[in-house]
Amino acid sequence: MVPSGPGSVPSHDDAAAVIARLRERAAEERRRAARAAEIAARYEEQSAAGPEHLRSLRTRMAVLHRQMQIRHRTSAALHEVHATRMAAWADGRGPAFRPVFMSAVAAAMGVDSAAATLRGRRPAAQVTAASDAIARAAYDLEVALGEGPAVTAMTAGVPVSADGGSLRDRWPLYGPAIGELGVRAVIAVPLRHAAGLFGTLCIYSPEPVLPDRVVALAGRVADAVTYTMLLAPDSTADGGVRDEPLFGESDYQAVVHQAAGMVAVQFGCGIDDAEHLLRARAFADSKPVEEVALSVLRQETRLD
């Protein structure tokens, strides 16, 4: 069955409720940031006195809570930006298409496009949230070509940035291909927790050079997304369930996975191989993979 609508995506009619939840979440994150700041200040004051081992411990605790303060403050800003953009769309002052959370992430970092990807054990199990068609196409290029900033960031476990001619030098296939999308600079930051890496945050810009502050900001945003959204408890303090918009706003994955199932039956292959065939066709036709997937589901395209 082909998804006929945006599923859980809010319409104009229920946008007010979504905006209210986003602003409640922003307020909650600001309260957490303020609490972390209070605790950090207390440890900073105490670190000036007492035995050496206690001063060292208090200093480390102060640093930890300052990091938490930045984390929650950044999360609050992301939710507030998304709420503002949603309100403009609902009032008819914004874009024709409903804003997605990743577009707020990109706006908060001062760039045009951004994508976050969670890595599964199988390629077809990957989940991606993209701000726009450029970010989606950039992700699809990495999957089709097997190289690029997200692949390198996941492999090396460190932030990766490249611009201008270094794109071609670093990734001989990906560099020229992403240049055709109008992208001149990229940054990829690993999403990590105590058990290791589980995804990436990538940003893309048509500008030939990105300022150093954008690299630092990308790291703070990746940290906030990881710990206040992806790894946050499922329930709030009052027992309600969090409404995280990051990966819940698009039926993109459902469309691609359903089409991959049809292709797998057609060729007698596995789902992973079928998805690679879809992405290869999309790359060859210079189309977004979801467009090819929909065409397959509607039986308008057959992969021969």
Backbone as a ProteinNet text record, in pm:
[ID]
protein_1_A
[PRIMARY]
MVPSGPGSVPSHDDAAAVIARLRERAAEERRRAARAAEIAARYEEQSAAGPEHLRSLRTRMAVLHRQMQIRHRTSAALHEVHATRMAAWADGRGPAFRPVFMSAVAAAMGVDSAAATLRGRRPAAQVTAASDAIARAAYDLEVALGEGPAVTAMTAGVPVSADGGSLRDRWPLYGPAIGELGVRAVIAVPLRHAAGLFGTLCIYSPEPVLPDRVVALAGRVADAVTYTMLLAPDSTADGGVRDEPLFGESDYQAVVHQAAGMVAVQFGCGIDDAEHLLRARAFADSKPVEEVALSVLRQETRLD
[TERTIARY]
84.4	0	88.1	62.1	138.8	84.9	170.2	121.6	58.5	-62.8	-133.4	-123.9	-67	-57.2	60.2	79.3	195.2	186.7	86.4	79.4	63.3	165.4	156.2	190.4	220.2	255.6	135.1	153.4	40.7	-12.3	-143.8	-205.8	-217.3	-267.8	-288.2	-383	-480.4	-580.9	-521.9	-427.1	-373.2	-234.3	-190.7	-59.3	-47.8	-158	-152.3	-111	-162.9	-127.6	19.3	68.5	209.1	298.9	263.5	342.5	344.8	230.2	224.2	316.1	318.3	406.3	552.8	584.3	722.4	766.2	678.9	715.3	720.3	635.6	644.6	778.5	819.4	947.2	1063.5	1055	1160.4	1169.9	1054.6	1055	1114.3	1080.6	1135.6	1288	1338.4	1482.8	1550.4	1485.1	1542.6	1549.5	1447.1	1450.2	1564.6	1585	1694.5	1830.3	1840.9	1966.1	1993.2	1888.3	1905	1945.5	1884.9	1919.2	2064.6	2108.6	2247.2	2342.9	2304.4	2388.8	2402.5	2292.9	2297.1	2392.1	2381.9	2466.8	2613.3	2638.6	2775.7	2835.8	2758.4	2808.6	2842.6	2761.9	2787.5	2918.6	2939.5	3064.2	3184.7	3167.5	3277.2	3318	3219.9	3248.3	3318.6	3272.9	3329.8	3468.6	3499	3627	3746.9	3722.1	3832.5	3879.2	3807.8	3843.6	3839.2	3899	3896.5	4018	4024.3	4137.6	4150.7	4270.1	4298.3	4208.2	4186.3	4104.3	3960.3	3910.3	3774.7	3767.2	3870.7	3871.8	3870.5	3950.3	3955.6	3820.8	3756.9	3625.3	3522.2	3523.1	3425.4	3447.1	3572.1	3600.5	3544.6	3564.1	3510.4	3357.9	3296.2	3149.4	3099.6	3174.3	3135.6	3140.4	3247.3	3260.2	3147	3114.5	3006.8	2874.3	2842.6	2713.8	2711.5	2825.8	2829.3	2800.1	2850.7	2819.8	2671	2612.2	2468	2389	2436.5	2370.2	2366.5	2481.2	2487.9	2398.3	2398.7	2318.4	2169.8	2119.1	1975.8	1940.5	2031.8	2006.2	2000.1	2088.8	2086.7	1958	1915.3	1790.6	1671.5	1670.5	1561.4	1556.8	1673.6	1679	1627.5	1662	1615.6	1463.8	1406.4	1260.9	1190.1	1249.3	1187.6	1191.6	1304	1313.4	1209.8	1194.6	1096.3	954.8	925.3	792.3	764.3	863.1	846.7	822.2	895.4	878.5	743.6	702.2	570.8	459.8	473.9	371.2	359.9	474.8	472.4	403.3	431.6	366.4	215.5	175.8	33.3	-42.8	25.6	-38.6	-30.9	31.9	43	155.2	243.9	353.9	483.7	484.4	607	602	682.1	686	556.6	536.3	414	410.1	528.2	534.4	563.5	503.2	522.3	669.2	723.1	863.6	887.1	1002.2	1041.7	1145.7	1163.2	1251.9	1395.7	1441.1	1578.4	1600.6	1495.2	1513.3	1539.1	1481	1510	1652.5	1699.2	1837.9	1933.9	1905.9	1991.1	1987.7	1867.6	1854.5	1928.3	1921.1	1987.7	2139	2191.7	2335.9	2376.8	2278.9	2310.1	2351.2	2301.7	2332.7	2202.5	2216	2097.3	2038.7	2124.7	2077.1	2147	2072.8	2129.1	2056.1	2126.2	2066	2123.4	2039.5	2083.6	2049.3	2144.2	2125	2158.2	2069.3	2094.9	2133.5	2243.5	2294.7	2240	2177	2133.4	2238.5	2215.2	2308.9	2306.4	2192.9	2179.5	2158.6	2209.4	2192.1	2046.8	1956.3	1815.6	1752.6	1822	1767.6	1806.3	1885.9	1923.5	1801.7	1800.2	1690.9	1751.3	1695.5	1750.9	1642.3	1677.5	1591.4	1666.7	1605.3	1671.6	1591.5	1662.7	1597.1	1529	1584.9	1533.7	1583.1	1552.1	1588.5	1739.5	1812.1	1957.7	2018.7	1976	2028.5	1993.5	1871.1	1830.9	1915.6	1937.2	2016.9	2161.8	2213.8	2351.1	2366	2266.8	2269.6	2262.1	2172.7	2158.1	2287.5	2360.7	2487.8	2586.5	2591.7	2684.2	2650	2520.8	2478.6	2512.5	2487.5	2511	2659.8	2741.8	2883.7	2972.9	2921.1	2998.8	3107.6	3102.6	3200.9	3136.3	3196.9	3144.9	3168.4	3124.4	3154.4	3095	2971	2910	2980.9	3015.7	3088.6	3222.6	3294	3425.2	3412.7	3312.2	3294.3	3262.6	3180.3	3148	3268.9	3349.4	3466.1	3576.5	3603.3	3711	3667.2	3536.7	3486	3514.6	3544.6	3574.8	3500.9	3479.7	3417.5	3500.7	3431.9	3496.3	3443.4	3532.5	3489	3573.3	3512.7	3584.1	3511.3	3585.7	3523.7	3607.1	3545.7	3616.2	3675	3800.9	3869.3	3897.1	3899.8	3928.3	3818	3696.8	3588.9	3627.3	3678.3	3718.7	3841.2	3934.6	4056.3	4025.7	3933.4	3904.3	3814.6	3715	3620.1	3609.4	3690	3696.9	3563.4	3475.2	3343.7	3241.2	3236	3134.4	3156.4	3283.7	3312.4	3254.6	3285	3227.6	3074.9	3023	2877.5	2803.4	2854.5	2783.4	2800.9	2911.1	2929.3	2820.7	2771.9	2663.4	2532.2	2521.9	2404	2416.2	2530.9	2553.4	2614.5	2657.1	2717.9	2867.7	2918.1	3060.6	3133.7	3061.2	3124.8	3037.7	3100.8	3027.2	3094.4	3014.2	3062.8	2983.6	3051.9	2985.6	3037.1	2944	2978.6	2917.7	2996.6	2940.2	2840.5	2735.7	2645.4	2694.8	2727.4	2788.4	2727.3	2735.6	2700	2803.3	2778.9	2879.6	2916.4	2820.7	2845.9	2915.2	2926.9	2994.9	2915.8	2950.2	2885.8	2759	2657.5	2534.4	2472.9	2540.2	2485.1	2571.6	2520.9	2593.2	2497.4	2549.9	2481.5	2565.6	2507	2579.8	2515.7	2598.6	2546.4	2612.3	2536.5	2579.8	2557.2	2652.3	2641.7	2688.2	2623.4	2670.2	2789.7	2820.7	2934.7	3064.8	3169.7	3294.8	3369.6	3343.7	3411.8	3310.9	3313.8	3229.8	3315.8	3268	3346.9	3367.3	3474.9	3505.7	3391.9	3318.5	3211.1	3101.6	3084.7	2982.6	3023.2	3152.5	3201.5	3175.8	3206.9	3184.2	3035.1	2952.5	2808.6	2750.7	2803.4	2756.2	2781.1	2894.1	2922.9	2824.5	2787.8	2691.9	2552.8	2515.6	2384.3	2379.2	2486.5	2490.6	2477.5	2544.1	2535.3	2392.8	2330	2193.7	2094.5	2106.3	2016.7	2031.5	2156.7	2182.1	2121.4	2150.6	2117.4	1982.3	1925.2	1794.8	1681.7	1717.1	1613.1	1626	1739.7	1753.6	1770.8	1842.5	1865.9	1785.1	1693.1	1612.3	1511.1	1468.6	1363.7	1237.5	1160.6	1037.9	927.8	936.8	828.8	880.2	790	822.3	800.1	829.6	817.5	673.6	576.7	437	378.1	464.3	416.4	374.3	372.7	334.8	447	412.4	512	564.7	694.5	753.8	711.4	695	662.9	786.4	878.5	1002.1	981.1	1000.2	969.7	1082.5	1202.4	1319.3	1302.9	1265.4	1253.7	1108.9	1013.2	874.6	791.4	854.1	776.8	762.5	824.5	823.6	793.8	722.7	698.6	803	914.2	1021	1067.9	1104.1	1158.3	1055.5	929.1	825.5	811	816.4	803.7	920.4	1042.1	1160.5	1160.8	1125.8	1127.3	1020.3	902.7	797.9	839.6	899.8	945.9	1057.3	1145.5	1253.3	1195.9	1085.4	1020.6	971.8	913.6	867.6	985.5	1093.7	1211	1274.6	1275.5	1332.3	1257.3	1124.6	1044.1	1073.7	1083.7	1108.7	1240.5	1346.6	1480	1520.6	1436.9	1471.9	1595.4	1608.5	1725.9	1682.1	1777.1	1747.4	1705.4	1649.3	1603.1	1717.7	1833.6	1947.2	1989.1	1998.7	2036.4	1930	1803.6	1695	1701.5	1733.4	1742.6	1861	1969.9	2084.6	2048.1	1965.7	1920.6	1836.3	1750	1668.7	1756.7	1854.7	1941.1	2028.8	2072.9	2153	2069.9	1942.1	1854	1829.7	1808.1	1786.3	1908.1	2027.3	2150.5	2166.3	2138.9	2153.2	2054.5	1933.6	1829.8	1832.8	1926.2	1936.1	1803.9	1744.1	1617.8	1632	1551.1	1550.8	1504.6	1560.7	1528.1	1380.6	1320.8	1180.4	1090.5	1134.9	1057.5	1059.7	1175.8	1187	1106.8	1114.9	1041.8	891.4	839	695.7	657	743.8	716.2	711.9	799.5	799.5	671	631	509.9	385.1	386.3	272	281.3	386.6	411.1	432.3	485.6	519.8	664.8	744.8	886	916	989.6	1033.8	1185.6	1254.4	1400.9	1441.5	1488	1525.8	1677.1
-119.3	0	124.5	218.2	340.7	441.2	500.6	601.9	715.2	751.6	855	989.9	996.1	1123.1	1121.5	1228.1	1239.7	1162.4	1076.9	995.7	1081.4	1079.8	1155.2	1301.7	1344.6	1483.4	1573.4	1682.3	1766.8	1845.5	1865.1	1949.9	2090.6	2182.8	2318.9	2319	2228.2	2227.7	2192.4	2097.6	2059.3	2116.4	2210.9	2271.4	2343.1	2404	2478.3	2388.5	2265.7	2172.8	2133.3	2112.6	2076.4	2191.5	2312.6	2429.9	2445.8	2422.7	2433	2331.3	2207.1	2105.2	2140.6	2195.3	2235.4	2344.7	2440.1	2549.5	2503.6	2407.4	2347.9	2275.9	2205.1	2134.3	2232.5	2343.3	2444.4	2501.1	2526.2	2578.2	2477.3	2348.9	2243.6	2237.8	2248.1	2244.5	2367.1	2482.4	2602	2585.8	2522.8	2498.6	2403.5	2303	2209.6	2277.6	2367	2440.9	2529.1	2594.5	2681.7	2600.6	2484.1	2398.1	2352.2	2312.9	2270.6	2385.5	2506.4	2623.4	2649.2	2632.6	2652.2	2552.6	2426.8	2323	2347.1	2386.3	2413.3	2527.3	2632.1	2746.9	2706.8	2619.1	2573.7	2495.8	2404.9	2328.1	2418.9	2518.6	2611.1	2687.6	2727.5	2799.5	2707.8	2583	2489.1	2439.5	2444.4	2390.2	2472.5	2591	2676.5	2641.9	2552.8	2521.8	2371	2328.2	2187.7	2111.9	1982.3	1899.1	1893.5	1863.7	1862	1765.2	1644.1	1546.6	1592.9	1668.1	1721.5	1837.7	1920.7	2033.2	1980.9	1874.5	1816.8	1757.7	1686.5	1627.9	1735.6	1841	1949.1	2022.5	2035.5	2098.9	2015.7	1883.1	1795.4	1801	1805.7	1813.3	1946	2052.5	2182.8	2181.1	2121.8	2112.2	2029	1917.8	1830.3	1904.2	1980	2049.5	2170.5	2230	2335.1	2275.1	2155.7	2087.5	2057.2	2014.6	1987.9	2115.8	2225.9	2354.6	2389.5	2376.3	2405.8	2310.8	2184.3	2082.2	2117.9	2149.8	2179.5	2315.4	2410.3	2541	2528.8	2445.9	2423.9	2353.6	2253.7	2183.2	2277.8	2366	2464.6	2552.2	2596	2681.4	2609	2480.2	2403.4	2390.5	2358.5	2343.8	2478.3	2585.9	2717.3	2760.6	2735.6	2769.3	2690.7	2562.6	2481.2	2531.3	2567.8	2620.7	2749.3	2835.5	2962.4	2938.2	2845.9	2816	2748.2	2661.2	2598.3	2701.7	2798	2902.3	2987	3019.2	3097.9	3021.1	2890.1	2807.2	2799.6	2779.5	2767.1	2896.3	3009.8	3139.8	3183.8	3102.1	3137.2	3234.1	3257.3	3350.9	3279.9	3149.8	3074.5	3002.3	2896.7	2820.5	2745.9	2706.1	2633.6	2496.6	2435.5	2302.3	2311.2	2221.1	2219	2203.1	2286.7	2273.5	2143.3	2083.4	1965.6	2007.8	1926.2	1964	1985.5	1905.4	1920.1	2053.5	2114.3	2246.9	2349	2326.7	2414	2392.6	2267.8	2238	2311.9	2306.4	2376.4	2526.8	2581.4	2725.8	2768.4	2687.5	2721.2	2725.5	2647.4	2646.8	2746.2	2813.1	2911.5	2852.9	2732.2	2668.7	2636.6	2595.9	2570.5	2431.6	2332	2193.8	2111.5	2015.9	1928.6	1794.8	1690.6	1557.6	1484.2	1406.1	1319.6	1176.7	1086.3	946.3	856.4	762.6	659.4	532.7	473.9	356.9	228.8	145.4	13.5	-90.4	-212.7	-319.8	-352.9	-327.6	-350.4	-217.1	-199.2	-72.7	-29.5	-125.6	-89.6	-47.1	-72.9	-35.3	105.8	175	312	403.2	501	598.2	735.8	814.2	946.3	1052.9	1166.2	1284.3	1393.4	1454	1554.6	1683.8	1794.2	1924.6	1956.1	1905.3	1939.5	1839.3	1866.5	1773.5	1764	1873.6	1871.2	1776.4	1788.2	1701.4	1556.1	1531.8	1394.6	1337.9	1417.6	1371.4	1348.2	1433.5	1416.8	1285.2	1252.1	1124.3	1007.7	1016.6	908.6	886.1	994.2	980.6	896.4	919.9	842.8	694.1	664.1	523.5	460.2	533.3	478.2	463.2	558.7	559.5	494.7	480.6	416.7	503	633.1	724.9	861.3	940.2	1072.3	1109.7	1227.2	1275.6	1190.8	1144.6	1063	929.7	869	741.4	759.5	866.5	892	922.8	1004	1039.3	916.2	825.7	703.6	611.3	606.1	517.9	570.1	701.2	760.5	796.7	818.7	854.3	996.7	1083.3	1223.8	1312	1440.1	1531	1543.3	1560.2	1569.8	1694.7	1770.4	1885.6	1896.6	1943.4	1961.8	2067.8	2141.1	2243	2263.2	2327.7	2358.2	2235.8	2248.9	2140.7	2021	2040.2	1927.1	1823	1861.4	1764.1	1656.9	1698.6	1603.9	1524	1591.4	1522.7	1413.6	1443.5	1349.1	1235.7	1269.3	1167.6	1178.5	1102.1	1115.7	1099.4	1014.5	996	1092.4	1099.1	1180	1329.1	1372.6	1515.2	1578.4	1525.7	1583.4	1571.1	1458.4	1437.2	1537.5	1563.9	1657.9	1800.6	1824.5	1955.8	1985.7	1881.2	1899.4	1937.9	1910.9	1953.2	2097.8	2159.8	2296.9	2306.5	2193.3	2192.1	2216.2	2313.6	2347.4	2318.5	2293.8	2266	2171.1	2077.9	1981.2	1965.8	1932.6	1898	1776	1677.7	1560	1539.3	1526.6	1506.7	1374.7	1287.2	1160.8	1184.2	1103.2	1097	981.3	1007.9	904.2	901.7	784.1	768.7	677.4	635.1	557.9	428.2	369.2	240.9	257.2	380.4	401.8	491.4	486.9	570.2	503.2	582.7	524.9	608.6	714	794.8	915.4	1002.2	1123.8	1239.6	1359.6	1482.7	1548.2	1572.9	1634.3	1766.9	1862.1	1988.8	2017.2	2084.5	2109.8	2257	2316.3	2458.9	2488.5	2584.2	2626.8	2721.2	2767.7	2856.8	2777	2833.7	2758.7	2735.1	2817.3	2803	2826.6	2741.2	2759.7	2808.9	2908.4	2958.7	2853.2	2868.8	2772	2760	2868.5	2865.6	2766.6	2745	2650.5	2508.4	2478.4	2345.9	2322.2	2423.5	2411.4	2398.9	2476.2	2472.8	2337.7	2279.7	2147.5	2044.2	2055.2	1963.6	1979.4	2102.3	2125.5	2076.3	2097.9	2050.6	1898.3	1833.3	1686.7	1633.5	1698	1656.8	1674.2	1787.4	1812.8	1714.6	1689.5	1594.6	1455.5	1416.8	1282.9	1265.9	1357.8	1335	1390.5	1484.4	1536	1485.9	1417.8	1369	1219	1176.8	1036.6	942.4	986.9	901.5	943.8	1037.6	1084.8	978.3	976.5	882.6	902.5	794.8	801.4	882.3	902.1	972.3	1097.4	1192.9	1317.4	1302.3	1407.4	1401.3	1374.7	1419.6	1400.1	1271.8	1187.6	1058.8	1059.9	1178.9	1185.9	1139.5	1101.1	1053.8	1171.8	1177.4	1284	1272	1387.4	1388.7	1440.6	1349.2	1388.2	1395.2	1512	1526	1487.8	1457.9	1445.9	1341.1	1218.1	1110.2	1067.2	1144.8	1103	1182.9	1266.7	1359.6	1318.5	1210	1176.3	1028.8	1000	860.1	812	884.9	852.4	708.4	668	534.2	426.6	450.5	352.1	331.2	438.8	429.3	350.4	384.7	317.3	169.1	139.4	-0.1	-83.1	-25	-97.8	-125.2	-24.9	-43.3	-147.4	-146.4	-245	-385.8	-400.2	-530.9	-580.4	-489	-528.1	-565.6	-488	-515.6	-647.8	-676.3	-801.8	-921.7	-911.2	-1018.8	-1031.3	-915.4	-914.7	-983.2	-955	-1006	-1126.5	-1164.6	-1277.1	-1249.8	-1126.1	-1088	-1041.4	-1007.7	-959	-812.6	-766.4	-628.2	-529.5	-558.6	-467.2	-449.2	-562.5	-554.4	-479.1	-500.2	-432.5	-281.5	-241.9	-98.2	-37.5	-111.1	-61	-43.6	-134.2	-120	6	32.7	155	279.3	280.2	397.8	414.3	304.2	310.9	367.9	324.9	377.4	526.8	565.7	707.4	790	737.5	808.3	820.8	711.8	712.7	808.6	819.4	906	1047.5	1074.3	1206.3	1245.1	1146.3	1169.7	1131.3	1191.1	1146.8	1001.6	924.5	782.7	761.1	853.3	834.9	851.4	934.6	951.5	822.7	760.9	633.1	525.7	525.5	426.3	437.7	559.5	579.3	531.5	557.8	515.1	362.6	296.5	149.4	98.5	158.6	115.8	135.6	238.5	265.5	185.8	102.7	18	100.8	221.2	306.2	283	228.6	201	57.1	-10	-145.6	-148.8	-198.5	-205.3	-330.1	-314.3	-427.2	-446.2
0	0	0	-88	-97.8	2	86.4	178.1	100.9	135.6	61.6	126.7	245.6	316.1	408	486.4	570.7	699.6	718.8	840.8	963.8	1050.2	1174.6	1158.2	1035.8	1012.7	1041.5	1117.7	1152.4	1033.4	1030	929.8	986.5	904.9	954.7	1075	1073.7	1179.5	1315.3	1319.8	1450	1474.9	1390.4	1407.3	1541.6	1588.7	1714.8	1830	1831.6	1939.5	1930.7	1809.1	1790.2	1835.1	1796.8	1834.8	1986.3	2050.4	2196.3	2262.3	2209.1	2266.2	2246.5	2130.1	2104.6	2202.1	2227.4	2318.1	2463.1	2497.7	2631.9	2647.6	2542.9	2548.5	2558.3	2483.3	2490.7	2632.2	2693.7	2830.1	2927.7	2907.7	2992.9	2980.9	2859.1	2838.1	2898.9	2893.6	2956	3107.2	3165.7	3310.8	3346.1	3265.3	3291.9	3277.9	3179.1	3162.4	3283.5	3333.8	3450.9	3573.4	3589.7	3703.4	3693.7	3575.4	3556.7	3585.5	3547.7	3573.5	3723.8	3796.7	3942.2	4008.1	3967.3	4026.3	3990.1	3863.9	3821.1	3901.4	3923.2	3999.2	4142.8	4200.5	4337	4343.9	4246.8	4245.4	4219.7	4133.7	4104.9	4230	4306.2	4430.6	4531	4540.1	4637.8	4597.1	4466.2	4419.7	4465.2	4519.1	4563.6	4704.2	4773	4911.7	4934.3	5046.8	5084.1	5035.4	5066.1	5024.1	4872.1	4825.7	4683.1	4607	4663	4591.1	4577.2	4676.5	4667	4568.4	4566.3	4471.9	4328.6	4303.9	4170	4129.7	4223.8	4196.1	4167.7	4249.1	4231	4099.4	4059.2	3930.2	3815.7	3822.6	3717.7	3715.4	3831.9	3837.9	3781.4	3807.3	3753.2	3600.7	3545.2	3399.1	3340.7	3405.1	3357.8	3352.2	3456.9	3459.5	3365.9	3337.9	3236.6	3099.1	3074.5	2948.9	2938.9	3049.8	3050.9	3029	3085.1	3064.8	2916.4	2849.2	2706.1	2627.5	2666.2	2597.8	2601.4	2719.1	2731.7	2671.7	2680.9	2620.3	2468.2	2410.9	2266.3	2224.1	2301.1	2270.7	2275	2374.3	2385.1	2261.1	2215.1	2096.9	1973.2	1957	1841.6	1841.4	1957.6	1965.6	1943.3	1992.1	1974.7	1828.7	1761.5	1619.7	1539.7	1571.4	1499.3	1525.9	1649.2	1682.6	1604.9	1596.3	1524.4	1376.3	1318.5	1176.1	1149.8	1242	1229.2	1237.6	1328	1344.4	1218.3	1157.7	1034.3	922.2	914.4	811.9	835.6	960.3	992.1	963.4	979	954.8	809.5	727	586.4	556.7	653.6	633.9	595.6	607.8	583	450	436.5	310.9	286.7	161.3	126.3	191.9	209.4	267.9	417.4	492.3	637.3	671.8	759.6	799.2	876	855.9	932.6	1035.3	1137.9	1246.8	1198.3	1103.3	1056.2	987	932.3	873.6	983.5	1102.6	1216.5	1265.3	1261.9	1299.6	1207.2	1076.3	980.1	1004.8	1026.7	1049.9	1176.1	1280.8	1406.2	1389.9	1295	1271.8	1163.4	1103.9	1001.8	868.8	838.1	709.7	637.3	511.5	429.5	448.3	466.9	466.7	573.5	631.3	733.9	731.8	777.1	785	904.7	971	1081.1	1043.3	1065.8	1029.4	1145.7	1175.6	1275.3	1201.2	1241.1	1170.9	1231.9	1150.6	1194.8	1160.6	1202	1168.6	1020.6	956.8	813.8	745.2	620.8	551.1	540.8	516.5	501.6	632.6	745.2	875.3	914.9	830.6	861	855.4	943.6	947.4	931.8	843.2	814.9	820.9	882	881.4	806.9	707.3	624.9	622.5	611.8	612.6	480.4	371.3	238.8	134.9	9.4	-97.7	-115.9	-93	-106.5	-3.7	122.2	227.6	200.6	153.5	122.2	8.6	-96	-209.4	-168.7	-79.6	-32.8	42.9	124.8	196.3	98.4	0.7	-96.2	-175	-201.6	-272.1	-191.4	-60.8	23	20.8	25.9	24.7	-109.8	-217.5	-350.6	-381	-333.1	-368.9	-262.9	-141.7	-36.5	23.6	1.1	58.6	79	167.6	196.3	341.3	383.5	517.9	629.5	614.5	719.5	733.4	620.3	623.4	693.8	659.9	720.4	868.7	905.3	1046.3	1130.3	1076	1148.6	1159.9	1055.1	1054.7	1146.8	1137.5	1217	1358.1	1375.5	1508.2	1548.7	1452	1480.8	1380.2	1414.4	1318.4	1190.8	1079.6	948.4	879.2	818.4	739.6	614.3	507.7	381	300.7	220.7	135.8	10.5	-87.1	-210.9	-277.4	-318.9	-387.6	-300.7	-168.5	-79.5	-82.6	-125.9	-139.5	-241.2	-354.9	-459.3	-417	-348.4	-306.4	-203.9	-112	-4	-50.4	-134.3	-180.2	-333.1	-407	-553.5	-625.1	-573.2	-635.3	-578.2	-445.8	-378	-400.3	-398.2	-410.2	-535	-654.3	-776.3	-780.8	-729.7	-735.7	-649	-527.7	-440.6	-491.2	-563.6	-624.5	-725.5	-793.5	-890.2	-821	-691.6	-614.8	-569	-594.3	-549.4	-411.2	-355.3	-221.9	-235.9	-159.5	-165.7	-35.3	72.4	201.6	281.4	354	435.3	571.4	669.5	803.2	848.9	904.5	961.6	1102.9	1197.2	1338.6	1384.9	1445.8	1494.8	1607.8	1611	1725.8	1811.3	1937.3	2019.2	2158.4	2220.2	2361.1	2424.3	2547.5	2620	2548.5	2476.7	2409.8	2274.9	2226.1	2098.8	2005.2	1876.9	1775	1723.1	1697.3	1643.8	1532.9	1489.4	1381.8	1352.9	1265.6	1228.9	1209.4	1229.4	1192.6	1084.9	967.9	856.6	818.2	784	732.5	598.5	510.8	374.6	342.1	273.1	243.1	101	34.8	-96.9	-87	33.9	52.6	44.2	-16.3	-32.3	98	198.6	327.5	438.9	540.9	658.6	773.8	849.8	962.4	1069.9	1147.5	1253.4	1354.3	1375.7	1475	1433.9	1303	1257.4	1294.9	1284.1	1323.1	1471	1554.1	1698.2	1729	1659.2	1681.9	1640.6	1533.1	1489.6	1598	1667.5	1776.9	1891.7	1925.1	2033.3	1995.1	1869.7	1824.3	1824.9	1779.6	1780.4	1922.3	2017.3	2157.2	2209.8	2177.7	2225.4	2164.7	2034.9	1968.1	2029	2057.1	2110.9	2248.9	2339.7	2480.2	2523.8	2450.2	2490.9	2402.5	2291.1	2202.8	2177.6	2124	2085.7	2203.5	2307.3	2422.8	2544	2527	2639.6	2678.9	2808.1	2850.8	2768.6	2756.4	2676	2741.8	2871.6	2939.9	3007.4	3023.3	3090.1	3239.7	3314.4	3459.5	3503.6	3424.1	3462.8	3406.1	3346.9	3297	3151.4	3088.8	2948.7	2858.6	2737.7	2642.2	2562.3	2545.4	2467.1	2320.5	2257.9	2115.5	2042	2008.7	1943.4	1792.8	1731.6	1589.2	1496.2	1548.1	1462.2	1353.1	1390.7	1292.7	1270.6	1319.2	1309	1211.9	1128.3	1046.6	900.6	861.6	719.6	697.2	589.4	554.5	453.6	444	348.4	363.4	484.7	504.2	470.3	508	478.8	328.2	252.4	107.3	48.5	91.7	37.9	75	199.1	243.9	172.1	150.1	79.2	-65.1	-128.8	-266.3	-271.4	-171.6	-165.8	-155.3	-82.9	-72.3	-208.1	-288	-421.5	-511.1	-502.4	-585.1	-543.8	-413.7	-364.5	-422.1	-430	-488.7	-638.3	-704.9	-848.9	-884.7	-806	-839.1	-755.5	-659.2	-574.6	-490.3	-441.5	-363.2	-224	-140.1	-6.7	-8.2	105.4	116.3	99	158.7	147.1	1.5	-71.7	-212.7	-292.8	-257.8	-328.6	-306	-183	-156.2	-230.3	-240.5	-315.9	-463.9	-516.9	-655.3	-672.7	-576.8	-582.1	-581.1	-491.9	-480.8	-605.5	-661.2	-783.3	-898.7	-907.1	-1012.7	-991.9	-865.2	-834.9	-873.1	-843.1	-876.7	-1027.7	-1099	-1244.6	-1310.4	-1253	-1310	-1254.1	-1157.7	-1092.4	-1026.3	-956.5	-887.6	-740.1	-652.9	-513.2	-505.3	-413.8	-405.9	-371.3	-292	-258.8	-381.6	-479.5	-602.3	-684.1	-691.7	-762.1	-689.4	-555.5	-477.1	-499	-498.1	-522.6	-662.1	-759.1	-895.2	-904.6	-829.5	-826.5	-762.4	-650.6	-581.3	-667	-749	-837.2	-966.7	-976.2	-1092.5	-1220.5	-1201	-1314.7	-1358.5	-1266.2	-1294.3	-1256.9	-1343.8	-1315.8	-1329.7	-1228.4	-1233.6	-1310.6	-1433.5	-1517.6	-1514.8
[MASK]
++++++++++++++++++++++++++++++++++++++++++++++++++++++++++++++++++++++++++++++++++++++++++++++++++++++++++++++++++++++++++++++++++++++++++++++++++++++++++++++++++++++++++++++++++++++++++++++++++++++++++++++++++++++++++++++++++++++++++++++++++++++++++++++++++++++++++++++++++++++++++++++++++++++++++++++++

